[in-house]
Amino acid sequence: MMANQPDIRSMIDLPPTETVQTAADSSPDDTNLQEKLSLCQQRDVIKANRPDDCWCLGLGWLRRDDIPWRLNKDVKFVTSPYCPCSEGESNRLKQEVREKVERQRRIDVWLDVEIGIPNRFWKFRLNTSPLPSSVVDLLRSPAYDDERFEPWSQSSWYFWGPCGHGKTGLATSHAHERLMATGESILFRAVPDLLSELRSTYGRAEGPSENEVLDQYADVGILILDDLGAEHVSGSGWLEDRLYQIIARRHREELPIIFTSNLNIQQIGERLGERIAWRIVEMCGDNIINVQGANQRDRRRLRGDE
């Protein structure tokens, strides 16, 4: 009788049967070794009826985290989660279909007007960015099984510099890269628009409450805050406090923010308050980038794009 699937997963990386047999003979009272020997013997029966190049014992695939670095005495290195057997090929093709559907879903999300990406930035991509590769390459997605992927997918960024140098295009390009890699939800807002939205919650009988608006910005997967510092809030305790609430809550929950601003961090502290500036520094760390180079708006005018 074939063992159930969890047992098969544990069989795949067991040592050769001969090795376990020797150890079990030396310790006949060791129930753990006896159980391992039984699994090895079941594995040998299954393997005898599988194709020579099959390592999955009929499962077809394993999650990448479950794939052992080598398999048994054959020292067979496995780099794909799908076995070359027919079951593996069937699972691979099914996964390709699922990935195609998911990719289209993410594209549909990107084009959804509700996320707020301005039309002019929909088509911006890192691979066509005119900015230096030293900047662009930092924002590209590592491979999913790369140890750098998780910290990259959780990172916050602060792009600052003069108007027209490509900060918003860089932010939306990076957001698109993140969406394609992780499928997270995205929300784009110019900070003056965000603050206007918060103001509008007062004195009206219908529509979202202030807390609902704050929750929307605090809980979304990836938040792009464009043009931070364009609206002066220092001295306006209410506005400064609401902006701080969003940033601090996302910092606490380890949810990323992509900031763009004409101001450096010191200037942000002077305009928006030190506590906001320090939260940005804590979130972004080394990911505070001075976006320099030719004025991209001037380039577009020269090409006749504007």
Backbone hydrogen bonds, N-H to C=O, Kabsch-Sander energy under -0.5 kcal/mol:
donor,donor_aa,acceptor,acceptor_aa,energy
8,I,4,N,-1.9
9,R,5,Q,-2.4
10,S,6,P,-1.6
11,M,7,D,-1.9
12,I,8,I,-1.6
13,D,9,R,-0.6
14,L,11,M,-1.8
19,T,16,P,-0.5
20,V,16,P,-1.8
21,Q,17,T,-2.9
22,T,18,E,-2.2
23,A,19,T,-1.9
24,A,20,V,-2.9
25,D,21,Q,-2.5
26,S,22,T,-1.5
27,S,23,A,-1.2
30,D,27,S,-2.0
31,T,29,D,-1.1
34,Q,30,D,-1.9
35,E,31,T,-2.2
36,K,32,N,-2.1
37,L,33,L,-2.5
38,S,34,Q,-2.1
39,L,35,E,-2.1
40,C,36,K,-2.4
41,Q,37,L,-2.4
42,Q,38,S,-2.2
43,R,39,L,-2.6
44,D,40,C,-2.2
45,V,41,Q,-1.6
46,I,42,Q,-2.3
47,K,43,R,-3.2
48,A,44,D,-1.8
49,N,45,V,-0.6
49,N,46,I,-1.4
50,R,47,K,-1.8
54,C,51,P,-1.6
59,L,56,C,-1.5
62,L,81,P,-1.7
66,D,63,R,-1.5
67,I,63,R,-0.8
67,I,64,R,-0.9
71,L,76,K,-0.9
72,N,70,R,-0.6
74,D,71,L,-0.7
75,V,72,N,-1.4
76,K,71,L,-1.0
77,F,75,V,-0.7
83,C,60,G,-2.2
89,E,85,C,-2.4
90,S,86,S,-2.4
91,N,87,E,-2.2
92,R,88,G,-2.4
93,L,89,E,-2.3
94,K,90,S,-2.1
95,Q,91,N,-2.2
96,E,92,R,-2.0
97,V,93,L,-1.8
98,R,94,K,-2.2
99,E,95,Q,-2.8
100,K,96,E,-2.1
101,V,97,V,-2.3
102,E,98,R,-2.5
103,R,99,E,-2.7
104,Q,100,K,-2.1
105,R,101,V,-2.0
106,R,102,E,-2.3
107,I,103,R,-2.2
108,D,104,Q,-2.5
109,V,105,R,-2.1
110,W,106,R,-2.2
111,L,107,I,-1.8
112,D,108,D,-0.6
112,D,109,V,-1.1
115,I,112,D,-1.6
116,G,113,V,-1.4
121,F,118,P,-2.1
122,W,118,P,-0.5
122,W,119,N,-1.3
124,F,121,F,-1.2
128,T,125,R,-1.2
129,S,126,L,-1.3
135,V,132,P,-1.4
136,V,132,P,-2.3
137,D,133,S,-2.7
138,L,135,V,-0.8
139,L,135,V,-0.6
139,L,136,V,-1.4
140,R,136,V,-0.6
140,R,137,D,-0.6
146,D,143,A,-2.0
149,F,146,D,-2.0
152,W,148,R,-2.1
153,S,149,F,-2.7
154,Q,150,E,-0.9
155,S,152,W,-1.2
156,S,283,M,-0.7
157,W,257,I,-1.8
158,Y,287,N,-2.6
159,F,259,F,-2.6
160,W,158,Y,-0.5
160,W,289,I,-2.6
161,G,261,S,-1.5
165,H,162,P,-1.1
170,L,166,G,-2.1
171,A,167,K,-2.4
172,T,168,T,-2.7
173,S,169,G,-2.1
174,H,170,L,-2.3
175,A,171,A,-2.2
176,H,172,T,-2.2
177,E,173,S,-2.0
178,R,174,H,-2.3
179,L,175,A,-2.7
180,M,176,H,-2.5
181,A,177,E,-1.6
182,T,178,R,-2.9
183,G,178,R,-0.6
183,G,179,L,-2.1
187,L,222,I,-2.1
188,F,115,I,-3.4
189,R,224,I,-2.4
191,V,226,D,-3.0
193,D,190,A,-0.6
194,L,190,A,-2.2
195,L,191,V,-2.6
196,S,192,P,-1.9
197,E,193,D,-2.3
198,L,194,L,-2.0
199,R,195,L,-2.4
200,S,196,S,-2.0
201,T,198,L,-1.3
202,Y,199,R,-1.7
204,R,201,T,-0.6
213,V,209,S,-2.0
214,L,210,E,-2.6
215,D,211,N,-2.6
216,Q,212,E,-1.9
217,Y,213,V,-1.6
218,A,214,L,-2.3
219,D,215,D,-2.2
220,V,216,Q,-0.9
222,I,185,S,-2.3
223,L,256,P,-1.5
224,I,187,L,-3.0
225,L,223,L,-0.6
225,L,258,I,-2.1
226,D,189,R,-2.6
226,D,224,I,-0.8
228,L,260,T,-3.1
230,A,227,D,-1.9
232,H,230,A,-0.5
233,V,271,R,-0.6
234,S,271,R,-1.3
236,S,233,V,-2.7
237,G,235,G,-0.9
240,E,236,S,-2.4
241,D,237,G,-2.2
242,R,238,W,-2.1
243,L,239,L,-2.3
244,Y,240,E,-2.2
245,Q,241,D,-2.3
246,I,242,R,-1.7
247,I,243,L,-2.0
248,A,244,Y,-3.3
249,R,245,Q,-2.2
250,R,246,I,-2.0
251,H,247,I,-2.3
252,R,248,A,-2.5
253,E,249,R,-2.1
254,E,251,H,-0.9
255,L,250,R,-2.8
258,I,223,L,-2.8
259,F,157,W,-3.3
259,F,257,I,-0.6
260,T,225,L,-2.0
261,S,159,F,-2.0
268,I,264,N,-2.3
269,G,265,I,-2.3
270,E,266,Q,-1.7
271,R,267,Q,-2.1
272,L,268,I,-3.7
273,G,268,I,-0.7
273,G,269,G,-1.1
277,A,273,G,-1.8
278,W,274,E,-2.7
279,R,275,R,-1.7
280,I,276,I,-2.1
281,V,277,A,-2.1
282,E,278,W,-2.5
283,M,279,R,-2.3
284,C,280,I,-2.8
285,G,281,V,-2.5
287,N,284,C,-2.8
288,I,286,D,-0.7
289,I,158,Y,-2.8
289,I,287,N,-0.7
291,V,160,W,-2.6
291,V,289,I,-0.9
292,Q,290,N,-0.8
296,Q,164,G,-3.0
296,Q,294,A,-0.5
297,R,164,G,-0.9
299,R,295,N,-1.7
300,R,296,Q,-2.1
301,R,297,R,-2.2
302,L,298,D,-2.2
303,R,299,R,-1.6
304,G,300,R,-0.7
304,G,301,R,-0.8
305,D,300,R,-3.2
306,E,300,R,-0.7
